């Protein structure tokens, strides 16, 4: 019974670390924590946390930064060749 309590405390600690990692944008660390949590999928609280946070880890935020910069460059080139010339 004591080991179950320790597992629950450890799982709760990992869930809190996962929340902090996602809020701070540290997706690589959040993925590592999520893998640790997935080992205990029989716990309904763990399943709820996994389903809640998995969509945020699917795309790296740098993808949006690079995509936005490339769209800005394309827009500038478009306006330069269409409007100015």
PyMOL Python script that loads the backbone (N, CA, C, O; Angstrom):
from pymol import cmd

cmd.read_pdbstr("""\
ATOM      1  N   UNK A   1       0.824  -1.187   0.000  1.00  0.00           N
ATOM      2  CA  UNK A   1       0.000   0.000   0.000  1.00  0.00           C
ATOM      3  C   UNK A   1       0.866   1.248   0.000  1.00  0.00           C
ATOM      4  O   UNK A   1       0.529   2.245  -0.638  1.00  0.00           O
ATOM      5  N   UNK A   2       1.970   1.192   0.707  1.00  0.00           N
ATOM      6  CA  UNK A   2       2.871   2.336   0.744  1.00  0.00           C
ATOM      7  C   UNK A   2       3.503   2.577  -0.623  1.00  0.00           C
ATOM      8  O   UNK A   2       3.725   3.723  -1.014  1.00  0.00           O
ATOM      9  N   UNK A   3       3.791   1.500  -1.347  1.00  0.00           N
ATOM     10  CA  UNK A   3       4.380   1.668  -2.679  1.00  0.00           C
ATOM     11  C   UNK A   3       3.387   2.300  -3.640  1.00  0.00           C
ATOM     12  O   UNK A   3       3.775   3.085  -4.506  1.00  0.00           O
ATOM     13  N   UNK A   4       2.095   1.963  -3.494  1.00  0.00           N
ATOM     14  CA  UNK A   4       1.073   2.585  -4.331  1.00  0.00           C
ATOM     15  C   UNK A   4       0.988   4.072  -4.046  1.00  0.00           C
ATOM     16  O   UNK A   4       0.852   4.876  -4.969  1.00  0.00           O
ATOM     17  N   UNK A   5       1.065   4.442  -2.787  1.00  0.00           N
ATOM     18  CA  UNK A   5       1.028   5.853  -2.418  1.00  0.00           C
ATOM     19  C   UNK A   5       2.237   6.591  -2.983  1.00  0.00           C
ATOM     20  O   UNK A   5       2.111   7.716  -3.465  1.00  0.00           O
ATOM     21  N   UNK A   6       3.408   5.959  -2.923  1.00  0.00           N
ATOM     22  CA  UNK A   6       4.608   6.579  -3.482  1.00  0.00           C
ATOM     23  C   UNK A   6       4.502   6.726  -4.994  1.00  0.00           C
ATOM     24  O   UNK A   6       4.940   7.732  -5.552  1.00  0.00           O
ATOM     25  N   UNK A   7       3.920   5.725  -5.663  1.00  0.00           N
ATOM     26  CA  UNK A   7       3.734   5.808  -7.112  1.00  0.00           C
ATOM     27  C   UNK A   7       2.787   6.945  -7.467  1.00  0.00           C
ATOM     28  O   UNK A   7       3.015   7.681  -8.427  1.00  0.00           O
ATOM     29  N   UNK A   8       1.716   7.082  -6.680  1.00  0.00           N
ATOM     30  CA  UNK A   8       0.769   8.159  -6.937  1.00  0.00           C
ATOM     31  C   UNK A   8       1.419   9.522  -6.737  1.00  0.00           C
ATOM     32  O   UNK A   8       1.186  10.446  -7.516  1.00  0.00           O
ATOM     33  N   UNK A   9       2.234   9.647  -5.691  1.00  0.00           N
ATOM     34  CA  UNK A   9       2.931  10.912  -5.449  1.00  0.00           C
ATOM     35  C   UNK A   9       3.907  11.215  -6.578  1.00  0.00           C
ATOM     36  O   UNK A   9       4.008  12.354  -7.034  1.00  0.00           O
ATOM     37  N   UNK A  10       4.624  10.191  -7.024  1.00  0.00           N
ATOM     38  CA  UNK A  10       5.582  10.371  -8.123  1.00  0.00           C
ATOM     39  C   UNK A  10       4.862  10.758  -9.412  1.00  0.00           C
ATOM     40  O   UNK A  10       5.319  11.628 -10.153  1.00  0.00           O
ATOM     41  N   UNK A  11       3.731  10.102  -9.670  1.00  0.00           N
ATOM     42  CA  UNK A  11       2.953  10.425 -10.860  1.00  0.00           C
ATOM     43  C   UNK A  11       2.424  11.845 -10.789  1.00  0.00           C
ATOM     44  O   UNK A  11       2.470  12.574 -11.780  1.00  0.00           O
ATOM     45  N   UNK A  12       1.926  12.245  -9.634  1.00  0.00           N
ATOM     46  CA  UNK A  12       1.421  13.611  -9.468  1.00  0.00           C
ATOM     47  C   UNK A  12       2.545  14.621  -9.678  1.00  0.00           C
ATOM     48  O   UNK A  12       2.338  15.669 -10.290  1.00  0.00           O
ATOM     49  N   UNK A  13       3.727  14.306  -9.174  1.00  0.00           N
ATOM     50  CA  UNK A  13       4.882  15.188  -9.356  1.00  0.00           C
ATOM     51  C   UNK A  13       5.238  15.309 -10.840  1.00  0.00           C
ATOM     52  O   UNK A  13       5.535  16.400 -11.327  1.00  0.00           O
ATOM     53  N   UNK A  14       5.206  14.178 -11.555  1.00  0.00           N
ATOM     54  CA  UNK A  14       5.502  14.202 -12.986  1.00  0.00           C
ATOM     55  C   UNK A  14       4.460  14.999 -13.764  1.00  0.00           C
ATOM     56  O   UNK A  14       4.798  15.709 -14.711  1.00  0.00           O
ATOM     57  N   UNK A  15       3.193  14.882 -13.365  1.00  0.00           N
ATOM     58  CA  UNK A  15       2.136  15.641 -14.034  1.00  0.00           C
ATOM     59  C   UNK A  15       2.345  17.137 -13.825  1.00  0.00           C
ATOM     60  O   UNK A  15       2.179  17.924 -14.757  1.00  0.00           O
ATOM     61  N   UNK A  16       2.707  17.531 -12.611  1.00  0.00           N
ATOM     62  CA  UNK A  16       2.982  18.948 -12.345  1.00  0.00           C
ATOM     63  C   UNK A  16       4.184  19.433 -13.155  1.00  0.00           C
ATOM     64  O   UNK A  16       4.160  20.541 -13.690  1.00  0.00           O
ATOM     65  N   UNK A  17       5.235  18.613 -13.249  1.00  0.00           N
ATOM     66  CA  UNK A  17       6.398  18.982 -14.058  1.00  0.00           C
ATOM     67  C   UNK A  17       6.010  19.104 -15.528  1.00  0.00           C
ATOM     68  O   UNK A  17       6.506  19.979 -16.238  1.00  0.00           O
ATOM     69  N   UNK A  18       5.117  18.221 -15.980  1.00  0.00           N
ATOM     70  CA  UNK A  18       4.651  18.275 -17.361  1.00  0.00           C
ATOM     71  C   UNK A  18       3.902  19.574 -17.630  1.00  0.00           C
ATOM     72  O   UNK A  18       4.105  20.204 -18.668  1.00  0.00           O
ATOM     73  N   UNK A  19       3.041  19.975 -16.706  1.00  0.00           N
ATOM     74  CA  UNK A  19       2.312  21.234 -16.864  1.00  0.00           C
ATOM     75  C   UNK A  19       3.275  22.407 -16.961  1.00  0.00           C
ATOM     76  O   UNK A  19       3.121  23.276 -17.819  1.00  0.00           O
ATOM     77  N   UNK A  20       4.265  22.431 -16.083  1.00  0.00           N
ATOM     78  CA  UNK A  20       5.240  23.526 -16.075  1.00  0.00           C
ATOM     79  C   UNK A  20       6.046  23.530 -17.369  1.00  0.00           C
ATOM     80  O   UNK A  20       6.287  24.591 -17.946  1.00  0.00           O
ATOM     81  N   UNK A  21       6.464  22.357 -17.828  1.00  0.00           N
ATOM     82  CA  UNK A  21       7.267  22.274 -19.054  1.00  0.00           C
ATOM     83  C   UNK A  21       6.483  22.758 -20.266  1.00  0.00           C
ATOM     84  O   UNK A  21       7.034  23.440 -21.130  1.00  0.00           O
ATOM     85  N   UNK A  22       5.210  22.412 -20.335  1.00  0.00           N
ATOM     86  CA  UNK A  22       4.397  22.839 -21.478  1.00  0.00           C
ATOM     87  C   UNK A  22       4.128  24.334 -21.413  1.00  0.00           C
ATOM     88  O   UNK A  22       4.184  25.018 -22.435  1.00  0.00           O
ATOM     89  N   UNK A  23       3.838  24.850 -20.223  1.00  0.00           N
ATOM     90  CA  UNK A  23       3.589  26.283 -20.092  1.00  0.00           C
ATOM     91  C   UNK A  23       4.823  27.105 -20.428  1.00  0.00           C
ATOM     92  O   UNK A  23       4.707  28.220 -20.937  1.00  0.00           O
ATOM     93  N   UNK A  24       6.006  26.562 -20.147  1.00  0.00           N
ATOM     94  CA  UNK A  24       7.233  27.297 -20.446  1.00  0.00           C
ATOM     95  C   UNK A  24       7.696  27.076 -21.884  1.00  0.00           C
ATOM     96  O   UNK A  24       8.640  27.729 -22.328  1.00  0.00           O
ATOM     97  N   UNK A  25       7.057  26.178 -22.615  1.00  0.00           N
ATOM     98  CA  UNK A  25       7.398  25.941 -24.008  1.00  0.00           C
ATOM     99  C   UNK A  25       8.544  24.975 -24.212  1.00  0.00           C
ATOM    100  O   UNK A  25       9.095  24.904 -25.311  1.00  0.00           O
ATOM    101  N   UNK A  26       8.918  24.231 -23.190  1.00  0.00           N
ATOM    102  CA  UNK A  26      10.028  23.281 -23.291  1.00  0.00           C
ATOM    103  C   UNK A  26       9.476  21.924 -23.726  1.00  0.00           C
ATOM    104  O   UNK A  26       9.282  21.030 -22.902  1.00  0.00           O
ATOM    105  N   UNK A  27       9.226  21.780 -25.028  1.00  0.00           N
ATOM    106  CA  UNK A  27       8.560  20.578 -25.525  1.00  0.00           C
ATOM    107  C   UNK A  27       9.415  19.330 -25.443  1.00  0.00           C
ATOM    108  O   UNK A  27       8.885  18.241 -25.223  1.00  0.00           O
ATOM    109  N   UNK A  28      10.717  19.454 -25.614  1.00  0.00           N
ATOM    110  CA  UNK A  28      11.551  18.251 -25.561  1.00  0.00           C
ATOM    111  C   UNK A  28      11.534  17.650 -24.153  1.00  0.00           C
ATOM    112  O   UNK A  28      11.461  16.431 -23.997  1.00  0.00           O
ATOM    113  N   UNK A  29      11.600  18.502 -23.136  1.00  0.00           N
ATOM    114  CA  UNK A  29      11.523  18.015 -21.757  1.00  0.00           C
ATOM    115  C   UNK A  29      10.131  17.459 -21.466  1.00  0.00           C
ATOM    116  O   UNK A  29       9.993  16.456 -20.767  1.00  0.00           O
ATOM    117  N   UNK A  30       9.105  18.113 -22.002  1.00  0.00           N
ATOM    118  CA  UNK A  30       7.736  17.643 -21.790  1.00  0.00           C
ATOM    119  C   UNK A  30       7.530  16.269 -22.421  1.00  0.00           C
ATOM    120  O   UNK A  30       6.830  15.431 -21.853  1.00  0.00           O
ATOM    121  N   UNK A  31       8.127  16.027 -23.580  1.00  0.00           N
ATOM    122  CA  UNK A  31       8.009  14.705 -24.208  1.00  0.00           C
ATOM    123  C   UNK A  31       8.653  13.631 -23.343  1.00  0.00           C
ATOM    124  O   UNK A  31       8.120  12.529 -23.216  1.00  0.00           O
ATOM    125  N   UNK A  32       9.809  13.953 -22.742  1.00  0.00           N
ATOM    126  CA  UNK A  32      10.482  12.984 -21.872  1.00  0.00           C
ATOM    127  C   UNK A  32       9.616  12.655 -20.661  1.00  0.00           C
ATOM    128  O   UNK A  32       9.497  11.493 -20.271  1.00  0.00           O
ATOM    129  N   UNK A  33       9.015  13.679 -20.070  1.00  0.00           N
ATOM    130  CA  UNK A  33       8.138  13.458 -18.916  1.00  0.00           C
ATOM    131  C   UNK A  33       6.923  12.636 -19.333  1.00  0.00           C
ATOM    132  O   UNK A  33       6.494  11.739 -18.608  1.00  0.00           O
ATOM    133  N   UNK A  34       6.373  12.944 -20.504  1.00  0.00           N
ATOM    134  CA  UNK A  34       5.200  12.219 -20.984  1.00  0.00           C
ATOM    135  C   UNK A  34       5.518  10.743 -21.192  1.00  0.00           C
ATOM    136  O   UNK A  34       4.677   9.886 -20.922  1.00  0.00           O
ATOM    137  N   UNK A  35       6.710  10.442 -21.665  1.00  0.00           N
ATOM    138  CA  UNK A  35       7.108   9.039 -21.819  1.00  0.00           C
ATOM    139  C   UNK A  35       7.197   8.347 -20.458  1.00  0.00           C
ATOM    140  O   UNK A  35       6.818   7.183 -20.334  1.00  0.00           O
ATOM    141  N   UNK A  36       7.694   9.050 -19.440  1.00  0.00           N
ATOM    142  CA  UNK A  36       7.740   8.465 -18.096  1.00  0.00           C
ATOM    143  C   UNK A  36       6.334   8.206 -17.572  1.00  0.00           C
ATOM    144  O   UNK A  36       6.066   7.179 -16.949  1.00  0.00           O
ATOM    145  N   UNK A  37       5.445   9.152 -17.834  1.00  0.00           N
ATOM    146  CA  UNK A  37       4.074   9.023 -17.343  1.00  0.00           C
ATOM    147  C   UNK A  37       3.342   7.893 -18.063  1.00  0.00           C
ATOM    148  O   UNK A  37       2.528   7.201 -17.451  1.00  0.00           O
ATOM    149  N   UNK A  38       3.617   7.698 -19.342  1.00  0.00           N
ATOM    150  CA  UNK A  38       2.921   6.667 -20.116  1.00  0.00           C
ATOM    151  C   UNK A  38       3.163   5.264 -19.578  1.00  0.00           C
ATOM    152  O   UNK A  38       2.391   4.349 -19.865  1.00  0.00           O
ATOM    153  N   UNK A  39       4.221   5.086 -18.808  1.00  0.00           N
ATOM    154  CA  UNK A  39       4.502   3.766 -18.243  1.00  0.00           C
ATOM    155  C   UNK A  39       3.438   3.346 -17.233  1.00  0.00           C
ATOM    156  O   UNK A  39       3.289   2.157 -16.950  1.00  0.00           O
ATOM    157  N   UNK A  40       2.700   4.306 -16.689  1.00  0.00           N
ATOM    158  CA  UNK A  40       1.671   4.010 -15.685  1.00  0.00           C
ATOM    159  C   UNK A  40       0.290   4.353 -16.226  1.00  0.00           C
ATOM    160  O   UNK A  40      -0.441   5.129 -15.609  1.00  0.00           O
ATOM    161  N   UNK A  41      -0.073   3.788 -17.363  1.00  0.00           N
ATOM    162  CA  UNK A  41      -1.326   4.160 -18.001  1.00  0.00           C
ATOM    163  C   UNK A  41      -2.565   3.570 -17.344  1.00  0.00           C
ATOM    164  O   UNK A  41      -3.679   3.915 -17.739  1.00  0.00           O
ATOM    165  N   UNK A  42      -2.415   2.708 -16.371  1.00  0.00           N
ATOM    166  CA  UNK A  42      -3.596   2.145 -15.724  1.00  0.00           C
ATOM    167  C   UNK A  42      -4.272   3.151 -14.793  1.00  0.00           C
ATOM    168  O   UNK A  42      -5.409   2.936 -14.371  1.00  0.00           O
ATOM    169  N   UNK A  43      -3.592   4.232 -14.474  1.00  0.00           N
ATOM    170  CA  UNK A  43      -4.153   5.260 -13.607  1.00  0.00           C
ATOM    171  C   UNK A  43      -5.019   6.210 -14.443  1.00  0.00           C
ATOM    172  O   UNK A  43      -4.515   6.774 -15.414  1.00  0.00           O
ATOM    173  N   UNK A  44      -6.303   6.411 -14.107  1.00  0.00           N
ATOM    174  CA  UNK A  44      -7.166   7.287 -14.911  1.00  0.00           C
ATOM    175  C   UNK A  44      -6.702   8.746 -14.923  1.00  0.00           C
ATOM    176  O   UNK A  44      -6.909   9.456 -15.906  1.00  0.00           O
ATOM    177  N   UNK A  45      -6.080   9.186 -13.842  1.00  0.00           N
ATOM    178  CA  UNK A  45      -5.579  10.562 -13.809  1.00  0.00           C
ATOM    179  C   UNK A  45      -4.446  10.743 -14.813  1.00  0.00           C
ATOM    180  O   UNK A  45      -4.318  11.795 -15.439  1.00  0.00           O
ATOM    181  N   UNK A  46      -3.628   9.707 -14.956  1.00  0.00           N
ATOM    182  CA  UNK A  46      -2.530   9.747 -15.925  1.00  0.00           C
ATOM    183  C   UNK A  46      -3.093   9.771 -17.345  1.00  0.00           C
ATOM    184  O   UNK A  46      -2.611  10.525 -18.190  1.00  0.00           O
ATOM    185  N   UNK A  47      -4.092   8.965 -17.609  1.00  0.00           N
ATOM    186  CA  UNK A  47      -4.706   8.955 -18.937  1.00  0.00           C
ATOM    187  C   UNK A  47      -5.310  10.318 -19.271  1.00  0.00           C
ATOM    188  O   UNK A  47      -5.221  10.778 -20.409  1.00  0.00           O
ATOM    189  N   UNK A  48      -5.917  10.953 -18.287  1.00  0.00           N
ATOM    190  CA  UNK A  48      -6.497  12.279 -18.493  1.00  0.00           C
ATOM    191  C   UNK A  48      -5.405  13.298 -18.814  1.00  0.00           C
ATOM    192  O   UNK A  48      -5.578  14.129 -19.706  1.00  0.00           O
ATOM    193  N   UNK A  49      -4.289  13.241 -18.100  1.00  0.00           N
ATOM    194  CA  UNK A  49      -3.182  14.173 -18.346  1.00  0.00           C
ATOM    195  C   UNK A  49      -2.574  13.950 -19.722  1.00  0.00           C
ATOM    196  O   UNK A  49      -2.242  14.909 -20.419  1.00  0.00           O
ATOM    197  N   UNK A  50      -2.427  12.691 -20.117  1.00  0.00           N
ATOM    198  CA  UNK A  50      -1.851  12.394 -21.428  1.00  0.00           C
ATOM    199  C   UNK A  50      -2.752  12.926 -22.534  1.00  0.00           C
ATOM    200  O   UNK A  50      -2.267  13.554 -23.475  1.00  0.00           O
ATOM    201  N   UNK A  51      -4.046  12.685 -22.437  1.00  0.00           N
ATOM    202  CA  UNK A  51      -4.952  13.150 -23.484  1.00  0.00           C
ATOM    203  C   UNK A  51      -5.049  14.671 -23.509  1.00  0.00           C
ATOM    204  O   UNK A  51      -5.317  15.258 -24.557  1.00  0.00           O
ATOM    205  N   UNK A  52      -4.835  15.309 -22.367  1.00  0.00           N
ATOM    206  CA  UNK A  52      -4.931  16.767 -22.308  1.00  0.00           C
ATOM    207  C   UNK A  52      -3.713  17.437 -22.930  1.00  0.00           C
ATOM    208  O   UNK A  52      -3.859  18.451 -23.612  1.00  0.00           O
ATOM    209  N   UNK A  53      -2.526  16.901 -22.715  1.00  0.00           N
ATOM    210  CA  UNK A  53      -1.306  17.588 -23.115  1.00  0.00           C
ATOM    211  C   UNK A  53      -0.691  17.084 -24.415  1.00  0.00           C
ATOM    212  O   UNK A  53       0.184  17.755 -24.963  1.00  0.00           O
ATOM    213  N   UNK A  54      -1.106  15.945 -24.923  1.00  0.00           N
ATOM    214  CA  UNK A  54      -0.495  15.411 -26.137  1.00  0.00           C
ATOM    215  C   UNK A  54      -0.661  16.327 -27.353  1.00  0.00           C
ATOM    216  O   UNK A  54       0.297  16.456 -28.115  1.00  0.00           O
ATOM    217  N   UNK A  55      -1.807  16.970 -27.587  1.00  0.00           N
ATOM    218  CA  UNK A  55      -1.900  17.833 -28.777  1.00  0.00           C
ATOM    219  C   UNK A  55      -0.903  18.991 -28.784  1.00  0.00           C
ATOM    220  O   UNK A  55      -0.480  19.433 -29.852  1.00  0.00           O
ATOM    221  N   UNK A  56      -0.526  19.482 -27.617  1.00  0.00           N
ATOM    222  CA  UNK A  56       0.410  20.598 -27.575  1.00  0.00           C
ATOM    223  C   UNK A  56       1.820  20.179 -27.968  1.00  0.00           C
ATOM    224  O   UNK A  56       2.641  21.028 -28.319  1.00  0.00           O
ATOM    225  N   UNK A  57       2.107  18.905 -27.916  1.00  0.00           N
ATOM    226  CA  UNK A  57       3.455  18.422 -28.198  1.00  0.00           C
ATOM    227  C   UNK A  57       3.623  17.952 -29.634  1.00  0.00           C
ATOM    228  O   UNK A  57       4.709  17.514 -30.016  1.00  0.00           O
ATOM    229  N   UNK A  58       2.569  18.034 -30.435  1.00  0.00           N
ATOM    230  CA  UNK A  58       2.659  17.484 -31.779  1.00  0.00           C
ATOM    231  C   UNK A  58       3.505  18.335 -32.711  1.00  0.00           C
ATOM    232  O   UNK A  58       4.202  17.782 -33.561  1.00  0.00           O
ATOM    233  N   UNK A  59       3.474  19.665 -32.588  1.00  0.00           N
ATOM    234  CA  UNK A  59       4.235  20.541 -33.473  1.00  0.00           C
ATOM    235  C   UNK A  59       5.156  21.413 -32.630  1.00  0.00           C
ATOM    236  O   UNK A  59       4.741  22.005 -31.634  1.00  0.00           O
ATOM    237  N   UNK A  60       6.398  21.477 -33.046  1.00  0.00           N
ATOM    238  CA  UNK A  60       7.385  22.296 -32.350  1.00  0.00           C
ATOM    239  C   UNK A  60       7.085  23.778 -32.605  1.00  0.00           C
ATOM    240  O   UNK A  60       6.759  24.135 -33.738  1.00  0.00           O
ATOM    241  N   UNK A  61       7.182  24.646 -31.605  1.00  0.00           N
ATOM    242  CA  UNK A  61       6.914  26.077 -31.812  1.00  0.00           C
ATOM    243  C   UNK A  61       7.844  26.726 -32.834  1.00  0.00           C
ATOM    244  O   UNK A  61       7.465  27.703 -33.479  1.00  0.00           O
ATOM    245  N   UNK A  62       9.051  26.198 -32.986  1.00  0.00           N
ATOM    246  CA  UNK A  62       9.966  26.768 -33.984  1.00  0.00           C
ATOM    247  C   UNK A  62       9.430  26.592 -35.394  1.00  0.00           C
ATOM    248  O   UNK A  62       9.782  27.364 -36.286  1.00  0.00           O
ATOM    249  N   UNK A  63       8.581  25.587 -35.613  1.00  0.00           N
ATOM    250  CA  UNK A  63       7.958  25.427 -36.926  1.00  0.00           C
ATOM    251  C   UNK A  63       7.149  26.663 -37.268  1.00  0.00           C
ATOM    252  O   UNK A  63       7.217  27.147 -38.398  1.00  0.00           O
ATOM    253  N   UNK A  64       6.383  27.188 -36.317  1.00  0.00           N
ATOM    254  CA  UNK A  64       5.573  28.370 -36.573  1.00  0.00           C
ATOM    255  C   UNK A  64       6.436  29.608 -36.781  1.00  0.00           C
ATOM    256  O   UNK A  64       6.093  30.469 -37.591  1.00  0.00           O
ATOM    257  N   UNK A  65       7.541  29.708 -36.069  1.00  0.00           N
ATOM    258  CA  UNK A  65       8.446  30.848 -36.237  1.00  0.00           C
ATOM    259  C   UNK A  65       9.034  30.836 -37.646  1.00  0.00           C
ATOM    260  O   UNK A  65       9.021  31.856 -38.335  1.00  0.00           O
ATOM    261  N   UNK A  66       9.543  29.700 -38.067  1.00  0.00           N
ATOM    262  CA  UNK A  66      10.148  29.596 -39.398  1.00  0.00           C
ATOM    263  C   UNK A  66       9.095  29.798 -40.484  1.00  0.00           C
ATOM    264  O   UNK A  66       9.358  30.471 -41.480  1.00  0.00           O
ATOM    265  N   UNK A  67       7.920  29.228 -40.304  1.00  0.00           N
ATOM    266  CA  UNK A  67       6.852  29.381 -41.286  1.00  0.00           C
ATOM    267  C   UNK A  67       6.433  30.845 -41.398  1.00  0.00           C
ATOM    268  O   UNK A  67       6.236  31.346 -42.505  1.00  0.00           O
ATOM    269  N   UNK A  68       6.294  31.532 -40.275  1.00  0.00           N
ATOM    270  CA  UNK A  68       5.914  32.940 -40.294  1.00  0.00           C
ATOM    271  C   UNK A  68       6.961  33.808 -40.971  1.00  0.00           C
ATOM    272  O   UNK A  68       6.616  34.695 -41.752  1.00  0.00           O
ATOM    273  N   UNK A  69       8.231  33.568 -40.686  1.00  0.00           N
ATOM    274  CA  UNK A  69       9.293  34.344 -41.330  1.00  0.00           C
ATOM    275  C   UNK A  69       9.335  34.087 -42.833  1.00  0.00           C
ATOM    276  O   UNK A  69       9.534  35.017 -43.615  1.00  0.00           O
ATOM    277  N   UNK A  70       9.152  32.855 -43.235  1.00  0.00           N
ATOM    278  CA  UNK A  70       9.168  32.564 -44.674  1.00  0.00           C
ATOM    279  C   UNK A  70       7.977  33.209 -45.377  1.00  0.00           C
ATOM    280  O   UNK A  70       8.117  33.682 -46.505  1.00  0.00           O
ATOM    281  N   UNK A  71       6.821  33.240 -44.742  1.00  0.00           N
ATOM    282  CA  UNK A  71       5.663  33.904 -45.338  1.00  0.00           C
ATOM    283  C   UNK A  71       5.889  35.415 -45.429  1.00  0.00           C
ATOM    284  O   UNK A  71       5.479  36.044 -46.404  1.00  0.00           O
ATOM    285  N   UNK A  72       6.534  35.992 -44.428  1.00  0.00           N
ATOM    286  CA  UNK A  72       6.837  37.424 -44.469  1.00  0.00           C
ATOM    287  C   UNK A  72       7.796  37.741 -45.612  1.00  0.00           C
ATOM    288  O   UNK A  72       7.619  38.739 -46.310  1.00  0.00           O
ATOM    289  N   UNK A  73       8.795  36.912 -45.804  1.00  0.00           N
ATOM    290  CA  UNK A  73       9.747  37.128 -46.906  1.00  0.00           C
ATOM    291  C   UNK A  73       9.041  37.004 -48.253  1.00  0.00           C
ATOM    292  O   UNK A  73       9.270  37.815 -49.150  1.00  0.00           O
ATOM    293  N   UNK A  74       8.194  36.005 -48.397  1.00  0.00           N
ATOM    294  CA  UNK A  74       7.449  35.851 -49.650  1.00  0.00           C
ATOM    295  C   UNK A  74       6.529  37.038 -49.905  1.00  0.00           C
ATOM    296  O   UNK A  74       6.387  37.473 -51.048  1.00  0.00           O
ATOM    297  N   UNK A  75       5.912  37.558 -48.875  1.00  0.00           N
ATOM    298  CA  UNK A  75       5.036  38.717 -49.022  1.00  0.00           C
ATOM    299  C   UNK A  75       5.826  39.949 -49.451  1.00  0.00           C
ATOM    300  O   UNK A  75       5.373  40.706 -50.309  1.00  0.00           O
ATOM    301  N   UNK A  76       6.989  40.155 -48.869  1.00  0.00           N
ATOM    302  CA  UNK A  76       7.835  41.293 -49.240  1.00  0.00           C
ATOM    303  C   UNK A  76       8.277  41.169 -50.694  1.00  0.00           C
ATOM    304  O   UNK A  76       8.232  42.145 -51.443  1.00  0.00           O
ATOM    305  N   UNK A  77       8.701  39.983 -51.094  1.00  0.00           N
ATOM    306  CA  UNK A  77       9.119  39.767 -52.489  1.00  0.00           C
ATOM    307  C   UNK A  77       7.943  39.991 -53.430  1.00  0.00           C
ATOM    308  O   UNK A  77       8.111  40.598 -54.487  1.00  0.00           O
ATOM    309  N   UNK A  78       6.771  39.518 -53.070  1.00  0.00           N
ATOM    310  CA  UNK A  78       5.583  39.704 -53.898  1.00  0.00           C
ATOM    311  C   UNK A  78       5.282  41.185 -54.086  1.00  0.00           C
ATOM    312  O   UNK A  78       5.084  41.637 -55.214  1.00  0.00           O
ATOM    313  N   UNK A  79       5.245  41.945 -52.995  1.00  0.00           N
ATOM    314  CA  UNK A  79       4.962  43.374 -53.108  1.00  0.00           C
ATOM    315  C   UNK A  79       6.046  44.104 -53.887  1.00  0.00           C
ATOM    316  O   UNK A  79       5.751  45.056 -54.609  1.00  0.00           O
ATOM    317  N   UNK A  80       7.271  43.681 -53.753  1.00  0.00           N
ATOM    318  CA  UNK A  80       8.364  44.336 -54.470  1.00  0.00           C
ATOM    319  C   UNK A  80       8.198  44.157 -55.980  1.00  0.00           C
ATOM    320  O   UNK A  80       8.317  45.124 -56.731  1.00  0.00           O
ATOM    321  N   UNK A  81       7.929  42.943 -56.426  1.00  0.00           N
ATOM    322  CA  UNK A  81       7.839  42.690 -57.860  1.00  0.00           C
ATOM    323  C   UNK A  81       6.502  43.097 -58.465  1.00  0.00           C
ATOM    324  O   UNK A  81       6.466  43.467 -59.639  1.00  0.00           O
ATOM    325  N   UNK A  82       5.424  43.047 -57.734  1.00  0.00           N
ATOM    326  CA  UNK A  82       4.111  43.353 -58.298  1.00  0.00           C
ATOM    327  C   UNK A  82       3.805  44.843 -58.216  1.00  0.00           C
ATOM    328  O   UNK A  82       3.351  45.429 -59.199  1.00  0.00           O
ATOM    329  N   UNK A  83       4.041  45.462 -57.079  1.00  0.00           N
ATOM    330  CA  UNK A  83       3.633  46.852 -56.893  1.00  0.00           C
ATOM    331  C   UNK A  83       4.726  47.826 -57.322  1.00  0.00           C
ATOM    332  O   UNK A  83       4.441  48.792 -58.030  1.00  0.00           O
ATOM    333  N   UNK A  84       5.943  47.596 -56.915  1.00  0.00           N
ATOM    334  CA  UNK A  84       7.010  48.552 -57.199  1.00  0.00           C
ATOM    335  C   UNK A  84       7.438  48.470 -58.665  1.00  0.00           C
ATOM    336  O   UNK A  84       7.672  49.509 -59.283  1.00  0.00           O
ATOM    337  N   UNK A  85       7.544  47.301 -59.226  1.00  0.00           N
ATOM    338  CA  UNK A  85       7.997  47.188 -60.625  1.00  0.00           C
ATOM    339  C   UNK A  85       6.849  47.122 -61.585  1.00  0.00           C
ATOM    340  O   UNK A  85       7.060  47.026 -62.794  1.00  0.00           O
TER     341      UNK A  85
END
""", "prot")
cmd.dss("prot")
cmd.show_as("cartoon", "prot")
cmd.util.cbc("prot")
cmd.orient("prot")
